[in-house]
């Protein structure tokens, strides 16, 4: 069995400006999923990146 070695994922802090109405939607969806706003936004970005068409890269 492989030995478990905990690792801290590499992350960077950024600042993003979004409309108040979008922030309210994000917060509601994150709360409904019982995850942090940050985690919800990261998952949304990853989903969008994975579903971009080939010509969008």
mmCIF file as Biopython writes it, N, C-alpha, C and O atoms, coordinates in Angstrom:
data_model
#
loop_
_atom_site.group_PDB
_atom_site.id
_atom_site.type_symbol
_atom_site.label_atom_id
_atom_site.label_alt_id
_atom_site.label_comp_id
_atom_site.label_asym_id
_atom_site.label_entity_id
_atom_site.label_seq_id
_atom_site.pdbx_PDB_ins_code
_atom_site.Cartn_x
_atom_site.Cartn_y
_atom_site.Cartn_z
_atom_site.occupancy
_atom_site.B_iso_or_equiv
_atom_site.auth_seq_id
_atom_site.auth_asym_id
_atom_site.pdbx_PDB_model_num
ATOM 1   N N  . UNK A ? 1  ? 0.845   -1.172 0.000   1.0 0.0 1  A 1 
ATOM 2   C CA . UNK A ? 1  ? 0.000   0.000  0.000   1.0 0.0 1  A 1 
ATOM 3   C C  . UNK A ? 1  ? 0.893   1.238  0.000   1.0 0.0 1  A 1 
ATOM 4   O O  . UNK A ? 1  ? 1.932   1.270  0.660   1.0 0.0 1  A 1 
ATOM 5   N N  . UNK A ? 2  ? 0.472   2.258  -0.752  1.0 0.0 2  A 1 
ATOM 6   C CA . UNK A ? 2  ? 1.208   3.505  -0.835  1.0 0.0 2  A 1 
ATOM 7   C C  . UNK A ? 2  ? 1.068   4.298  0.467   1.0 0.0 2  A 1 
ATOM 8   O O  . UNK A ? 2  ? -0.021  4.377  1.036   1.0 0.0 2  A 1 
ATOM 9   N N  . UNK A ? 3  ? 2.167   4.880  0.933   1.0 0.0 3  A 1 
ATOM 10  C CA . UNK A ? 3  ? 2.156   5.661  2.166   1.0 0.0 3  A 1 
ATOM 11  C C  . UNK A ? 3  ? 1.436   6.989  1.937   1.0 0.0 3  A 1 
ATOM 12  O O  . UNK A ? 3  ? 1.653   7.658  0.927   1.0 0.0 3  A 1 
ATOM 13  N N  . UNK A ? 4  ? 0.581   7.360  2.886   1.0 0.0 4  A 1 
ATOM 14  C CA . UNK A ? 4  ? -0.140  8.628  2.811   1.0 0.0 4  A 1 
ATOM 15  C C  . UNK A ? 4  ? 0.776   9.765  3.231   1.0 0.0 4  A 1 
ATOM 16  O O  . UNK A ? 4  ? 1.348   9.747  4.321   1.0 0.0 4  A 1 
ATOM 17  N N  . UNK A ? 5  ? 0.910   10.754 2.354   1.0 0.0 5  A 1 
ATOM 18  C CA . UNK A ? 5  ? 1.703   11.931 2.659   1.0 0.0 5  A 1 
ATOM 19  C C  . UNK A ? 5  ? 0.810   13.148 2.403   1.0 0.0 5  A 1 
ATOM 20  O O  . UNK A ? 5  ? 0.520   13.469 1.251   1.0 0.0 5  A 1 
ATOM 21  N N  . UNK A ? 6  ? 0.372   13.831 3.476   1.0 0.0 6  A 1 
ATOM 22  C CA . UNK A ? 6  ? -0.489  14.992 3.276   1.0 0.0 6  A 1 
ATOM 23  C C  . UNK A ? 6  ? 0.261   16.109 2.557   1.0 0.0 6  A 1 
ATOM 24  O O  . UNK A ? 6  ? 1.432   16.365 2.835   1.0 0.0 6  A 1 
ATOM 25  N N  . UNK A ? 7  ? -0.429  16.770 1.632   1.0 0.0 7  A 1 
ATOM 26  C CA . UNK A ? 7  ? 0.179   17.852 0.866   1.0 0.0 7  A 1 
ATOM 27  C C  . UNK A ? 7  ? -0.769  19.042 0.853   1.0 0.0 7  A 1 
ATOM 28  O O  . UNK A ? 7  ? -1.988  18.888 0.771   1.0 0.0 7  A 1 
ATOM 29  N N  . UNK A ? 8  ? -0.196  20.210 0.934   1.0 0.0 8  A 1 
ATOM 30  C CA . UNK A ? 8  ? -0.989  21.424 0.838   1.0 0.0 8  A 1 
ATOM 31  C C  . UNK A ? 8  ? -1.088  21.802 -0.638  1.0 0.0 8  A 1 
ATOM 32  O O  . UNK A ? 8  ? -0.069  22.025 -1.292  1.0 0.0 8  A 1 
ATOM 33  N N  . UNK A ? 9  ? -2.320  21.875 -1.167  1.0 0.0 9  A 1 
ATOM 34  C CA . UNK A ? 9  ? -2.442  22.215 -2.582  1.0 0.0 9  A 1 
ATOM 35  C C  . UNK A ? 9  ? -1.948  23.636 -2.842  1.0 0.0 9  A 1 
ATOM 36  O O  . UNK A ? 9  ? -2.142  24.536 -2.025  1.0 0.0 9  A 1 
ATOM 37  N N  . UNK A ? 10 ? -1.319  23.813 -3.970  1.0 0.0 10 A 1 
ATOM 38  C CA . UNK A ? 10 ? -0.805  25.123 -4.334  1.0 0.0 10 A 1 
ATOM 39  C C  . UNK A ? 10 ? -1.972  26.004 -4.781  1.0 0.0 10 A 1 
ATOM 40  O O  . UNK A ? 10 ? -2.686  25.669 -5.726  1.0 0.0 10 A 1 
ATOM 41  N N  . UNK A ? 11 ? -2.155  27.115 -4.102  1.0 0.0 11 A 1 
ATOM 42  C CA . UNK A ? 11 ? -3.242  28.038 -4.423  1.0 0.0 11 A 1 
ATOM 43  C C  . UNK A ? 11 ? -2.713  29.455 -4.356  1.0 0.0 11 A 1 
ATOM 44  O O  . UNK A ? 11 ? -1.695  29.720 -3.718  1.0 0.0 11 A 1 
ATOM 45  N N  . UNK A ? 12 ? -3.404  30.357 -5.013  1.0 0.0 12 A 1 
ATOM 46  C CA . UNK A ? 12 ? -3.023  31.758 -5.005  1.0 0.0 12 A 1 
ATOM 47  C C  . UNK A ? 12 ? -4.260  32.602 -4.751  1.0 0.0 12 A 1 
ATOM 48  O O  . UNK A ? 12 ? -5.335  32.315 -5.278  1.0 0.0 12 A 1 
ATOM 49  N N  . UNK A ? 13 ? -4.107  33.631 -3.953  1.0 0.0 13 A 1 
ATOM 50  C CA . UNK A ? 13 ? -5.208  34.532 -3.662  1.0 0.0 13 A 1 
ATOM 51  C C  . UNK A ? 13 ? -5.334  35.561 -4.774  1.0 0.0 13 A 1 
ATOM 52  O O  . UNK A ? 13 ? -4.348  36.164 -5.198  1.0 0.0 13 A 1 
ATOM 53  N N  . UNK A ? 14 ? -6.572  35.751 -5.242  1.0 0.0 14 A 1 
ATOM 54  C CA . UNK A ? 14 ? -6.842  36.768 -6.261  1.0 0.0 14 A 1 
ATOM 55  C C  . UNK A ? 14 ? -8.061  37.566 -5.831  1.0 0.0 14 A 1 
ATOM 56  O O  . UNK A ? 14 ? -8.783  37.179 -4.912  1.0 0.0 14 A 1 
ATOM 57  N N  . UNK A ? 15 ? -8.276  38.667 -6.497  1.0 0.0 15 A 1 
ATOM 58  C CA . UNK A ? 15 ? -9.444  39.497 -6.231  1.0 0.0 15 A 1 
ATOM 59  C C  . UNK A ? 15 ? -10.278 39.567 -7.508  1.0 0.0 15 A 1 
ATOM 60  O O  . UNK A ? 15 ? -9.748  39.791 -8.596  1.0 0.0 15 A 1 
ATOM 61  N N  . UNK A ? 16 ? -11.578 39.376 -7.364  1.0 0.0 16 A 1 
ATOM 62  C CA . UNK A ? 16 ? -12.482 39.407 -8.523  1.0 0.0 16 A 1 
ATOM 63  C C  . UNK A ? 16 ? -13.667 40.290 -8.171  1.0 0.0 16 A 1 
ATOM 64  O O  . UNK A ? 16 ? -14.225 40.179 -7.080  1.0 0.0 16 A 1 
ATOM 65  N N  . UNK A ? 17 ? -14.048 41.157 -9.081  1.0 0.0 17 A 1 
ATOM 66  C CA . UNK A ? 17 ? -15.218 41.996 -8.861  1.0 0.0 17 A 1 
ATOM 67  C C  . UNK A ? 17 ? -16.377 41.426 -9.650  1.0 0.0 17 A 1 
ATOM 68  O O  . UNK A ? 17 ? -16.279 41.204 -10.856 1.0 0.0 17 A 1 
ATOM 69  N N  . UNK A ? 18 ? -17.485 41.189 -8.948  1.0 0.0 18 A 1 
ATOM 70  C CA . UNK A ? 18 ? -18.699 40.705 -9.602  1.0 0.0 18 A 1 
ATOM 71  C C  . UNK A ? 18 ? -19.879 41.524 -9.078  1.0 0.0 18 A 1 
ATOM 72  O O  . UNK A ? 18 ? -19.786 42.174 -8.037  1.0 0.0 18 A 1 
ATOM 73  N N  . UNK A ? 19 ? -20.968 41.480 -9.804  1.0 0.0 19 A 1 
ATOM 74  C CA . UNK A ? 19 ? -22.142 42.249 -9.391  1.0 0.0 19 A 1 
ATOM 75  C C  . UNK A ? 19 ? -22.721 41.686 -8.097  1.0 0.0 19 A 1 
ATOM 76  O O  . UNK A ? 19 ? -22.544 40.512 -7.772  1.0 0.0 19 A 1 
ATOM 77  N N  . UNK A ? 20 ? -23.408 42.548 -7.378  1.0 0.0 20 A 1 
ATOM 78  C CA . UNK A ? 20 ? -24.035 42.142 -6.121  1.0 0.0 20 A 1 
ATOM 79  C C  . UNK A ? 20 ? -25.048 41.030 -6.357  1.0 0.0 20 A 1 
ATOM 80  O O  . UNK A ? 20 ? -25.142 40.094 -5.562  1.0 0.0 20 A 1 
ATOM 81  N N  . UNK A ? 21 ? -25.800 41.126 -7.436  1.0 0.0 21 A 1 
ATOM 82  C CA . UNK A ? 21 ? -26.815 40.097 -7.707  1.0 0.0 21 A 1 
ATOM 83  C C  . UNK A ? 21 ? -26.176 38.742 -8.003  1.0 0.0 21 A 1 
ATOM 84  O O  . UNK A ? 21 ? -26.700 37.710 -7.583  1.0 0.0 21 A 1 
ATOM 85  N N  . UNK A ? 22 ? -25.050 38.732 -8.722  1.0 0.0 22 A 1 
ATOM 86  C CA . UNK A ? 22 ? -24.362 37.462 -8.994  1.0 0.0 22 A 1 
ATOM 87  C C  . UNK A ? 22 ? -23.789 36.889 -7.708  1.0 0.0 22 A 1 
ATOM 88  O O  . UNK A ? 22 ? -23.859 35.680 -7.485  1.0 0.0 22 A 1 
ATOM 89  N N  . UNK A ? 23 ? -23.224 37.740 -6.862  1.0 0.0 23 A 1 
ATOM 90  C CA . UNK A ? 23 ? -22.689 37.278 -5.583  1.0 0.0 23 A 1 
ATOM 91  C C  . UNK A ? 23 ? -23.780 36.636 -4.732  1.0 0.0 23 A 1 
ATOM 92  O O  . UNK A ? 23 ? -23.543 35.612 -4.091  1.0 0.0 23 A 1 
ATOM 93  N N  . UNK A ? 24 ? -24.951 37.217 -4.722  1.0 0.0 24 A 1 
ATOM 94  C CA . UNK A ? 24 ? -26.068 36.643 -3.963  1.0 0.0 24 A 1 
ATOM 95  C C  . UNK A ? 24 ? -26.435 35.260 -4.497  1.0 0.0 24 A 1 
ATOM 96  O O  . UNK A ? 24 ? -26.726 34.353 -3.718  1.0 0.0 24 A 1 
ATOM 97  N N  . UNK A ? 25 ? -26.423 35.093 -5.821  1.0 0.0 25 A 1 
ATOM 98  C CA . UNK A ? 25 ? -26.716 33.783 -6.426  1.0 0.0 25 A 1 
ATOM 99  C C  . UNK A ? 25 ? -25.637 32.770 -6.055  1.0 0.0 25 A 1 
ATOM 100 O O  . UNK A ? 25 ? -25.938 31.627 -5.711  1.0 0.0 25 A 1 
ATOM 101 N N  . UNK A ? 26 ? -24.380 33.199 -6.127  1.0 0.0 26 A 1 
ATOM 102 C CA . UNK A ? 26 ? -23.254 32.316 -5.790  1.0 0.0 26 A 1 
ATOM 103 C C  . UNK A ? 26 ? -23.361 31.872 -4.335  1.0 0.0 26 A 1 
ATOM 104 O O  . UNK A ? 26 ? -23.222 30.687 -4.029  1.0 0.0 26 A 1 
ATOM 105 N N  . UNK A ? 27 ? -23.604 32.812 -3.454  1.0 0.0 27 A 1 
ATOM 106 C CA . UNK A ? 27 ? -23.707 32.475 -2.033  1.0 0.0 27 A 1 
ATOM 107 C C  . UNK A ? 27 ? -24.868 31.522 -1.758  1.0 0.0 27 A 1 
ATOM 108 O O  . UNK A ? 27 ? -24.738 30.607 -0.945  1.0 0.0 27 A 1 
ATOM 109 N N  . UNK A ? 28 ? -25.997 31.730 -2.427  1.0 0.0 28 A 1 
ATOM 110 C CA . UNK A ? 28 ? -27.153 30.846 -2.236  1.0 0.0 28 A 1 
ATOM 111 C C  . UNK A ? 28 ? -26.850 29.433 -2.727  1.0 0.0 28 A 1 
ATOM 112 O O  . UNK A ? 28 ? -27.180 28.455 -2.057  1.0 0.0 28 A 1 
ATOM 113 N N  . UNK A ? 29 ? -26.221 29.327 -3.897  1.0 0.0 29 A 1 
ATOM 114 C CA . UNK A ? 29 ? -25.896 27.999 -4.445  1.0 0.0 29 A 1 
ATOM 115 C C  . UNK A ? 29 ? -24.851 27.295 -3.590  1.0 0.0 29 A 1 
ATOM 116 O O  . UNK A ? 29 ? -24.943 26.088 -3.369  1.0 0.0 29 A 1 
ATOM 117 N N  . UNK A ? 30 ? -23.860 28.037 -3.108  1.0 0.0 30 A 1 
ATOM 118 C CA . UNK A ? 30 ? -22.829 27.444 -2.253  1.0 0.0 30 A 1 
ATOM 119 C C  . UNK A ? 30 ? -23.444 26.948 -0.952  1.0 0.0 30 A 1 
ATOM 120 O O  . UNK A ? 30 ? -23.125 25.855 -0.486  1.0 0.0 30 A 1 
ATOM 121 N N  . UNK A ? 31 ? -24.318 27.745 -0.371  1.0 0.0 31 A 1 
ATOM 122 C CA . UNK A ? 31 ? -24.978 27.337 0.878   1.0 0.0 31 A 1 
ATOM 123 C C  . UNK A ? 31 ? -25.835 26.100 0.661   1.0 0.0 31 A 1 
ATOM 124 O O  . UNK A ? 31 ? -25.858 25.201 1.501   1.0 0.0 31 A 1 
ATOM 125 N N  . UNK A ? 32 ? -26.540 26.051 -0.463  1.0 0.0 32 A 1 
ATOM 126 C CA . UNK A ? 32 ? -27.390 24.894 -0.766  1.0 0.0 32 A 1 
ATOM 127 C C  . UNK A ? 32 ? -26.552 23.626 -0.935  1.0 0.0 32 A 1 
ATOM 128 O O  . UNK A ? 32 ? -27.008 22.530 -0.607  1.0 0.0 32 A 1 
ATOM 129 N N  . UNK A ? 33 ? -25.338 23.775 -1.442  1.0 0.0 33 A 1 
ATOM 130 C CA . UNK A ? 33 ? -24.436 22.630 -1.634  1.0 0.0 33 A 1 
ATOM 131 C C  . UNK A ? 33 ? -23.611 22.351 -0.380  1.0 0.0 33 A 1 
ATOM 132 O O  . UNK A ? 33 ? -22.854 21.381 -0.343  1.0 0.0 33 A 1 
ATOM 133 N N  . UNK A ? 34 ? -23.749 23.189 0.646   1.0 0.0 34 A 1 
ATOM 134 C CA . UNK A ? 34 ? -23.014 23.061 1.901   1.0 0.0 34 A 1 
ATOM 135 C C  . UNK A ? 34 ? -21.505 23.086 1.683   1.0 0.0 34 A 1 
ATOM 136 O O  . UNK A ? 34 ? -20.763 22.294 2.265   1.0 0.0 34 A 1 
ATOM 137 N N  . UNK A ? 35 ? -21.061 24.025 0.820   1.0 0.0 35 A 1 
ATOM 138 C CA . UNK A ? 35 ? -19.638 24.232 0.587   1.0 0.0 35 A 1 
ATOM 139 C C  . UNK A ? 35 ? -19.354 25.730 0.683   1.0 0.0 35 A 1 
ATOM 140 O O  . UNK A ? 35 ? -20.272 26.549 0.644   1.0 0.0 35 A 1 
ATOM 141 N N  . UNK A ? 36 ? -18.096 26.072 0.807   1.0 0.0 36 A 1 
ATOM 142 C CA . UNK A ? 36 ? -17.736 27.480 0.904   1.0 0.0 36 A 1 
ATOM 143 C C  . UNK A ? 36 ? -17.955 28.179 -0.436  1.0 0.0 36 A 1 
ATOM 144 O O  . UNK A ? 36 ? -17.996 27.548 -1.492  1.0 0.0 36 A 1 
ATOM 145 N N  . UNK A ? 37 ? -18.092 29.485 -0.357  1.0 0.0 37 A 1 
ATOM 146 C CA . UNK A ? 37 ? -18.237 30.291 -1.576  1.0 0.0 37 A 1 
ATOM 147 C C  . UNK A ? 37 ? -17.013 30.090 -2.461  1.0 0.0 37 A 1 
ATOM 148 O O  . UNK A ? 37 ? -17.143 29.939 -3.676  1.0 0.0 37 A 1 
ATOM 149 N N  . UNK A ? 38 ? -15.820 30.085 -1.859  1.0 0.0 38 A 1 
ATOM 150 C CA . UNK A ? 38 ? -14.593 29.884 -2.612  1.0 0.0 38 A 1 
ATOM 151 C C  . UNK A ? 38 ? -14.591 28.539 -3.338  1.0 0.0 38 A 1 
ATOM 152 O O  . UNK A ? 38 ? -14.262 28.469 -4.522  1.0 0.0 38 A 1 
ATOM 153 N N  . UNK A ? 39 ? -14.957 27.480 -2.631  1.0 0.0 39 A 1 
ATOM 154 C CA . UNK A ? 39 ? -14.980 26.146 -3.249  1.0 0.0 39 A 1 
ATOM 155 C C  . UNK A ? 39 ? -15.993 26.093 -4.390  1.0 0.0 39 A 1 
ATOM 156 O O  . UNK A ? 39 ? -15.725 25.497 -5.433  1.0 0.0 39 A 1 
ATOM 157 N N  . UNK A ? 40 ? -17.149 26.712 -4.194  1.0 0.0 40 A 1 
ATOM 158 C CA . UNK A ? 40 ? -18.165 26.744 -5.244  1.0 0.0 40 A 1 
ATOM 159 C C  . UNK A ? 40 ? -17.643 27.455 -6.496  1.0 0.0 40 A 1 
ATOM 160 O O  . UNK A ? 40 ? -17.815 26.968 -7.613  1.0 0.0 40 A 1 
ATOM 161 N N  . UNK A ? 41 ? -17.006 28.609 -6.297  1.0 0.0 41 A 1 
ATOM 162 C CA . UNK A ? 41 ? -16.466 29.361 -7.432  1.0 0.0 41 A 1 
ATOM 163 C C  . UNK A ? 41 ? -15.376 28.565 -8.137  1.0 0.0 41 A 1 
ATOM 164 O O  . UNK A ? 41 ? -15.333 28.534 -9.367  1.0 0.0 41 A 1 
ATOM 165 N N  . UNK A ? 42 ? -14.486 27.915 -7.366  1.0 0.0 42 A 1 
ATOM 166 C CA . UNK A ? 42 ? -13.437 27.092 -7.982  1.0 0.0 42 A 1 
ATOM 167 C C  . UNK A ? 42 ? -14.046 25.971 -8.825  1.0 0.0 42 A 1 
ATOM 168 O O  . UNK A ? 42 ? -13.594 25.718 -9.941  1.0 0.0 42 A 1 
ATOM 169 N N  . UNK A ? 43 ? -15.069 25.299 -8.293  1.0 0.0 43 A 1 
ATOM 170 C CA . UNK A ? 43 ? -15.700 24.212 -9.034  1.0 0.0 43 A 1 
ATOM 171 C C  . UNK A ? 43 ? -16.391 24.728 -10.295 1.0 0.0 43 A 1 
ATOM 172 O O  . UNK A ? 43 ? -16.365 24.064 -11.332 1.0 0.0 43 A 1 
ATOM 173 N N  . UNK A ? 44 ? -17.005 25.904 -10.214 1.0 0.0 44 A 1 
ATOM 174 C CA . UNK A ? 44 ? -17.637 26.496 -11.399 1.0 0.0 44 A 1 
ATOM 175 C C  . UNK A ? 44 ? -16.598 26.803 -12.477 1.0 0.0 44 A 1 
ATOM 176 O O  . UNK A ? 44 ? -16.817 26.536 -13.659 1.0 0.0 44 A 1 
ATOM 177 N N  . UNK A ? 45 ? -15.465 27.367 -12.055 1.0 0.0 45 A 1 
ATOM 178 C CA . UNK A ? 45 ? -14.403 27.682 -13.016 1.0 0.0 45 A 1 
ATOM 179 C C  . UNK A ? 45 ? -13.855 26.405 -13.650 1.0 0.0 45 A 1 
ATOM 180 O O  . UNK A ? 45 ? -13.673 26.341 -14.866 1.0 0.0 45 A 1 
ATOM 181 N N  . UNK A ? 46 ? -13.593 25.398 -12.832 1.0 0.0 46 A 1 
ATOM 182 C CA . UNK A ? 46 ? -13.084 24.128 -13.368 1.0 0.0 46 A 1 
ATOM 183 C C  . UNK A ? 46 ? -14.072 23.499 -14.338 1.0 0.0 46 A 1 
ATOM 184 O O  . UNK A ? 46 ? -13.672 22.985 -15.382 1.0 0.0 46 A 1 
ATOM 185 N N  . UNK A ? 47 ? -15.354 23.535 -14.005 1.0 0.0 47 A 1 
ATOM 186 C CA . UNK A ? 47 ? -16.382 22.980 -14.887 1.0 0.0 47 A 1 
ATOM 187 C C  . UNK A ? 47 ? -16.392 23.742 -16.216 1.0 0.0 47 A 1 
ATOM 188 O O  . UNK A ? 47 ? -16.436 23.134 -17.285 1.0 0.0 47 A 1 
ATOM 189 N N  . UNK A ? 48 ? -16.350 25.062 -16.143 1.0 0.0 48 A 1 
ATOM 190 C CA . UNK A ? 48 ? -16.350 25.878 -17.362 1.0 0.0 48 A 1 
ATOM 191 C C  . UNK A ? 48 ? -15.117 25.584 -18.216 1.0 0.0 48 A 1 
ATOM 192 O O  . UNK A ? 48 ? -15.220 25.446 -19.435 1.0 0.0 48 A 1 
ATOM 193 N N  . UNK A ? 49 ? -13.948 25.488 -17.570 1.0 0.0 49 A 1 
ATOM 194 C CA . UNK A ? 49 ? -12.715 25.209 -18.309 1.0 0.0 49 A 1 
ATOM 195 C C  . UNK A ? 49 ? -12.766 23.850 -18.988 1.0 0.0 49 A 1 
ATOM 196 O O  . UNK A ? 49 ? -12.295 23.699 -20.116 1.0 0.0 49 A 1 
ATOM 197 N N  . UNK A ? 50 ? -13.335 22.860 -18.308 1.0 0.0 50 A 1 
ATOM 198 C CA . UNK A ? 50 ? -13.431 21.508 -18.871 1.0 0.0 50 A 1 
ATOM 199 C C  . UNK A ? 50 ? -14.423 21.431 -20.024 1.0 0.0 50 A 1 
ATOM 200 O O  . UNK A ? 50 ? -14.354 20.512 -20.840 1.0 0.0 50 A 1 
ATOM 201 N N  . UNK A ? 51 ? -15.348 22.389 -20.098 1.0 0.0 51 A 1 
ATOM 202 C CA . UNK A ? 51 ? -16.396 22.319 -21.113 1.0 0.0 51 A 1 
ATOM 203 C C  . UNK A ? 51 ? -16.272 23.394 -22.192 1.0 0.0 51 A 1 
ATOM 204 O O  . UNK A ? 51 ? -17.206 23.612 -22.963 1.0 0.0 51 A 1 
ATOM 205 N N  . UNK A ? 52 ? -15.131 24.057 -22.245 1.0 0.0 52 A 1 
ATOM 206 C CA . UNK A ? 52 ? -14.875 24.999 -23.340 1.0 0.0 52 A 1 
ATOM 207 C C  . UNK A ? 52 ? -14.618 24.200 -24.608 1.0 0.0 52 A 1 
ATOM 208 O O  . UNK A ? 52 ? -14.039 23.115 -24.567 1.0 0.0 52 A 1 
ATOM 209 N N  . UNK A ? 53 ? -15.041 24.734 -25.702 1.0 0.0 53 A 1 
ATOM 210 C CA . UNK A ? 53 ? -14.771 24.077 -26.976 1.0 0.0 53 A 1 
ATOM 211 C C  . UNK A ? 53 ? -13.291 24.156 -27.317 1.0 0.0 53 A 1 
ATOM 212 O O  . UNK A ? 53 ? -12.576 25.020 -26.810 1.0 0.0 53 A 1 
ATOM 213 N N  . UNK A ? 54 ? -12.841 23.269 -28.162 1.0 0.0 54 A 1 
ATOM 214 C CA . UNK A ? 54 ? -11.439 23.236 -28.580 1.0 0.0 54 A 1 
ATOM 215 C C  . UNK A ? 54 ? -10.991 24.578 -29.159 1.0 0.0 54 A 1 
ATOM 216 O O  . UNK A ? 54 ? -9.853  24.992 -28.934 1.0 0.0 54 A 1 
ATOM 217 N N  . UNK A ? 55 ? -11.858 25.259 -29.895 1.0 0.0 55 A 1 
ATOM 218 C CA . UNK A ? 55 ? -11.487 26.511 -30.537 1.0 0.0 55 A 1 
ATOM 219 C C  . UNK A ? 55 ? -11.376 27.661 -29.541 1.0 0.0 55 A 1 
ATOM 220 O O  . UNK A ? 55 ? -10.908 28.738 -29.909 1.0 0.0 55 A 1 
ATOM 221 N N  . UNK A ? 56 ? -11.793 27.466 -28.290 1.0 0.0 56 A 1 
ATOM 222 C CA . UNK A ? 56 ? -11.765 28.534 -27.292 1.0 0.0 56 A 1 
ATOM 223 C C  . UNK A ? 56 ? -10.458 28.597 -26.519 1.0 0.0 56 A 1 
ATOM 224 O O  . UNK A ? 56 ? -10.290 29.502 -25.702 1.0 0.0 56 A 1 
ATOM 225 N N  . UNK A ? 57 ? -9.537  27.687 -26.736 1.0 0.0 57 A 1 
ATOM 226 C CA . UNK A ? 57 ? -8.287  27.651 -25.950 1.0 0.0 57 A 1 
ATOM 227 C C  . UNK A ? 57 ? -7.328  28.709 -26.387 1.0 0.0 57 A 1 
ATOM 228 O O  . UNK A ? 57 ? -6.234  28.817 -25.833 1.0 0.0 57 A 1 
#
